[in-house]
Amino acid sequence: MKQRLIVMNGHRALQNLTENGWKTTGLIKPIEEGIKPGIYNLFVSNPADTEKGVYEGLLLFVDKEKGLVYQQVNQDYITHKLELFEKSPLAGKTVSIQYDNEKVNLKKIDAISKKRTHKL
């Protein structure tokens, strides 16, 4: 099923593609700080490479129903399994996600200087 995230007017809506076009699913909620207005096509996301992957970018959306975390890395979207995180990450944060033996190391990145600051 194709799914996208719409961000506008300080709110976000999750939409699914149906036979009749895009339909909003769930509630329209306030957006987390750090996510810019736009249309994020989550359906083009690729699963993270848990063997050697290091991913730096903005966390867009945490889907607790599907157990996925969506991250924007440059112009691509990457999905991470929520179960691999010690605690649920927060959307709107720019982070570095590195895989280490089926565990996730999550570090916050200072968006201005692009430097890793501390482990979350």
C-alpha positions, 0 to 999 in steps of 0.5 A: 500500500502506498503511503505518504506524509503530508506536512503543512500549516504546522500539522501532519497527516498520513495518507494512503492511496486508494482507488479513489485517490489519496485518503487521510488515515488517522488523526491530523496531528501537530508536527514535531519541530524540525520537519519542514512542510512538504509531501514525503512519499514514504512508499519509496523508502528502502529498508536499512542495511543492518549489516554495515549501514550508517544513516545520517538524516532527519527522522520523519515519522515513527509508525508504531502500528507497522513497527517502522521508523522513517528517516530522510537521508539526503533525497532518499527515505530509509526504514528502520525496525522500531524493535531494534531501538532501546526506546522509541526515537523522536521524529523531527531530530537529525540523527546518525543511526548505525547498526552493530550486531542487530542493535542500533546506535542512535546519536543526535547530530547538530544540524548546523555543524553536522557534528555528532554530539552525544548518544541518545 
